[in-house]
Amino acid sequence: MTLEQAAQSFLHQYYTEQGKTGLADRLNDVYQEIEATGTYVQTAEELAFGAKAAWRNANKCIGRLFWDTLTVFDKRHVNTPDEVISACRKHLRYTTNGGKIRPAMTIFPPSQPGKPPEWQLLNHQLIRYAGYEDGRGDPASAALTKQAQAAGWKGKGTDFDILPLLIQKRDGSIHLYEWEAEEALEVPLRHPEEEAFSNLQLKWYAVPAIADMEIEIGGIVYPCSPFNGWYMGTEIGARNLADTWRYNCLEAVASVFGLDTAKPASLWKDRALVELNRAVIYSFHEEGVSLVDHHTAAEQFRIFCDKEKKAGRAVTGDWTWLIPPMSPAAVHVFHEAYNDEEKSPRFAYRKASICPFTGQSSKEHDPSSPLPDHGN
């Protein structure tokens, strides 16, 4: 599809859904702009609609019911590392909102025809924990942690050191910015009944803001567009803290509850998984931080599908991502089939331009993309 065709398709969708007039004149202006410059500039309103529609079209996302609540920060004028970090800090302050998480996206300059980007944000998420060679921390962050250390960052060496933001310029130089302590809201995990669970000293951050995906709107690609919703509990309790290649906490949790780990048939992993997820949900709710359980998220997805059907839009989806990683057969999504066709506007894994992804390979099944998860 040519850029002109992509622009026509998107603008027709935008003008139709928004009930606007003047499509023919707008298309004429866009065609002339593309002929003269090789690209075109979308209005702020078109950009915001496109971002929301991309969430609505996100096949891997179960939390799309709230697509129209997305706040979009237009930062297409931003270019210097200092301006980038300032915009990211504004994004995080807005979305954190004292724990009442607000879905948001910050959109930086688009790709230009035939030109590499001036800069690139290397982080997988705005907030994520470091991973060290000695096994401490999050193994998924090992490569980015090495890059941060090579750029001069020194973590405390704990399991939950928050990584700085790394911005790499076209010349290969890396600019590093550390978060202030109050900027990254974290939730210490405790169990509703078992006090000894707190001895594990587990915690997780409140805002899952994906930073290494791009968004395509009407043929225009925005390679840096951090976005977030709020967590679904299983992302933390059944993946981030439970996966063997991540924090691998199930055996420690089983020990707290005195479970017999000698035989798989005792179902100790299943029981530990449930208790870990109960702790995540309980702790976030007790701290007043937005988070949804997988049963509620599935019911919200059902409502989303019904609304889309009434609007005359077919819902697409990737079943393997829509089912929760715990008790999937207990939610209706497990028993449904979805067309995995990709529609525009859309999210996509960003192609490495300055360097390969460092925090997360696009081939890895990260449970928090996109959006993470109830922003998922």
N, C-alpha and C positions, 0 to 999 in steps of 0.2 A: 504494500500500500504506500502510495506517495504521501509526502507531507501535506499536499493540498487535499488529498482524499481523507486523510486522518483528521485534518482540521475541519473539513466539511462535516464529517460524521459526528465529531464531538460537538461542534457548534449547533448542529441540528438538534442533537439530544439536549443540549443546554437550553436553547431557546424554546423547545417544545415543553420540557419539564417545568421550566420557570414561567411559562406563559408569556414570554417576551415577544415583542415585534421588532422588525428591523434586521432580520437574518440576512436577507439578500445584500443589504448595504454592508453589513459586517463581513460577510464572505468576500465581497468585492475588495474591501480594504485589506483583508488577510492575503488574498491571492496576489495583490500588488506588492505587499510587503515581502512575501516569500520570493517573488520574482526579483525584487530589488536587493534583498539581503540574504536569501537562502533560508530564512526562518521567519518567525513572527512572534510578537509579544502578546501574551494573553492578558486580559484585564484582571484586576483583583477579584472581581466577582466570578469570572470564568475559572480562575485558579482555585478559588474556594470550593466551587461546585465540583470541579474535577477531582479535588482531593477527597471530598466526601463520597463521590461516586466510586473512586478507587477502593475505598473501604467497603462500600456496598458490594463491590465485585470481588472482594478478596476471598478466593476459594478456600483458603486454609483457615478462615476465621469463623468461629462460632458466635462471636459477640457482635454481629453486624446490625442487630436491632437498633443500636444507638448511632448509626452512621451519620445521621443528620445533626447530631449534637457536636460534631467535631469543630474545634476552634482552629483556624488556620492563620498562622503568622507569616505574612509575606515579607521575606527577607532576600528578595532577588537582587537587591542593590548592594548586598554585603559581600565583601571580597577579602578583607584583611583578616589574619588570624585573631586579632583582638576583637574585631567586630563579630566574628563567628562565635567565639566563646561567650561574648556578651549576649548574643541571641540565644545560645544554648542555655545560659543561666536564666534568662528570662523565661524560656520555655519550661524549665524545670520548676521554677518558682510558681509559675501559673498553674501547671498541672498538678503539683503536689498539694497545694491548697489546704495545708494543715491535715492532710490525710483523705480529704474528700476529693479523690482524684478526678480531674477533668480531662477528657480525651483532647489531644492537641497534636498539631503538626506544624513544624517550622520549615518553610521551603526556601532553599538557597538558590543561587543563580543556576539557570539551565545549561545544559551542554550546548556548545557552539559548534557549528559544522566545521569539521576538519581541524579542530583545536583541542588539545588536551586541557583538562581543568586546571585552573590556577592553583587549587588546593584540594585536599581530600581529607575527610574525617576518617581515621583509621579504626575507631572503636566500633564494636558490634552493638553496644548499647551505651547510652549516655552515662548510666551508672552500671557498673559491673565489678565483681570482685577479682582481684589478681590471683594468679596461679603460679606457684614457685616450683623450681626444679626438685626441691626436697619433698614435694608432695603436699605441702600446705596450700590451702586456698582452692580455687576452681581450676581444674585442669583445662577447661575449655578456653581459659584466658592465658594459657602459658606463652603462646607466641607473642601476643600483644604485651604481656608483662616484660618479656625480654626486650622488646623494642623500647618500652618505657624506661627500663633500667639503662639501656644503651644511650638514651637521651638525657640521662642524669637523674631519673626518679629513683627514690629509695623508699620502698615500702617498709612497714613495721615488721613484716614477716609473720603476720597472723593469718588465720583462715579467712578473714573478712576485711582485707584491705581494699579500699575503693580505689580503682585505677583512675589516673588522670585522663583528661581528654588529649588525644594526640592528633595534631593537624599537620599533614605533610604537604609542603608546597611543591610546585612543579619542578623546582631544582633539586628536590630530594630532601631538603632540610626539614626537620621536625620541630614543631613548636608544641610545648607541653604545658598544660594548665591543670592545676590541682583544684578539686572541689573544696569549698569551705565545709566544715563539719556540719553546719546547720542546713546546708543545701541538699544533702542526701538523707532523706527520711528513711530510717531503718526500723524494723519491728523485731524485738527479741521474742523468741518462740517459747511458749510454755503450754502445758497440757491442762485441760479443764479439770482433770482429777488427779493425775500422777505428778506430784510435786518434784520428784526426782528427775523428771524430763528436763527441767531447767538446768540441771548439771551438765547437760550436753553443750550448753552455751551456743545454741544455734540461733541464727537470725537471718533476715532477708530484707532487701530494700523494697521500698513501696512502689516505685514507678518503673515499669518495664518499657523504656523508650528505645525502640530500635533505631539504629543510626547508620546501618550499612546496606540499606536497600534504596532503590531508586523508584521514582514514580513517573509514569508516562501519562500525559494528558494531551489529547489531540495531536499526537505526533511529537510533542515537545517532551524531552526527557530531563527530569530534575534529579541529578545523581546524588544529591545530599538533601534529604528531607526527613529529619528525625520525627518520629511519630509514636504515640502511645495511647493506650486505653488504660485499663487496670487489670490486675492479675486474676486468672482463674486459679483457685487453690491448688489444683493438681499440677500446674506448671512448676510450682515450688516444691510441693510435698511428694509428688509422684515422679518428677523428673529432676529438677535442679539438685535437690538434696538426696534423692534416692538412686539415680542412675549410677551404675558402677564406674562409669567414666567421668562422673562429675563428683559430687561430695560423698557418695557411697555410704550413706548413714544408716541403712536399714538394720545392719547387725547391731550397731550401737543402740538403736531404738529398741530392738528386740531384747537386748540385755536389760534395759531399764524396766521392761515389763515382765522379765523373767521367762521369756519364751524359749522353748526348746528348739535350738537352731541345728541340731544334729541331723535331722532328716527333713528333706523338702516336703514330705507328705504331711508334716505337722502344720503346714501352711503358715509358718512363722513369718515369711516374707509378706504375705497378704495381710496378716494381722498387724505387723509392724507398719506396713504402708497405710493402713487405715488410721492407726493412732498418730502417725506423723502428719497425715493430712488433717486430722481433727485438731491437732495442735496449731497448724498453720491457720486454719479457718478461725479457730477460737482466738488466737493471738491478734490477728489483724482486726477482727471485730472488736475485741477488748480495747485495742489502741485507737479505734475509730478510723481505721484505714480501709479504703475501698478494696473489696475482693469478693469474688463470686464463687460459689461452689459449682461443681460440674453438673449437678442435677438442675439447678436453677438456670445455669447458662444454656443447657439443652432446651429447656422450656422456653427461654427467651428466643432461641433460634427458631423454634416452632412458630412463635408469634411473628418473627421477622419474615419467615417463608409465607405465612398467611397474608401479611401486608403486601409483600411483593407480588403475590398472585393477584390480589385485588387491584394492584397498580398496573397489571398487565406485563410484569417483568418476570422472566424465568430465573429462578435461583440456581446458580452454579455452585459447585463445591468439590473439594477434595476429601472424600470420605475418610481416608487414612489420617487426616489431620483433624477433621471435625469430631471424630469420636474421642472421648476423654481417655487418658492413659490409665485410668482406674475404673473398674466396673463398667466398661463401655456398653455391655449388653443391657444394663439397667436404664439406659436412656434411649429415647425413640430414634435418635440419629443412627444408632447401630443397625437398625432394621430398615433404613431407607437407602435409596440409591440416588446419586447426584451426578449430573453432567459436569465434568471437570474442564469444560471449555473456558479459555481465558477471554475476558471481555475488557475493552478499554473504556475508560481510564483504568490503570492497573498498577499494582506493585510488582517489582521484579528484583531479583538479586543483582546487585550492582556489579558490572564488569570491572575487573581490576584494571586501572589505567596507569597509576603511578607505581603501585606495588600490589602484590596479591593481598587478599583479605588476611588479616592477622589475628583477629579475635575469633573468627568463626568462618569456616568454609561453607560455601553455599551448598555443598553436598551433605553437610551434617544436618541431622533432623533436630533442629533447635525448636523446642516447644513454644517459644515466645515470638515467633514470626509468622506472618504479620496478622493483625496487630497483636500485641502481647497482652494477655489472651482475651481479656474482656474489652480490651481495645483490640484484642485478637479478633 
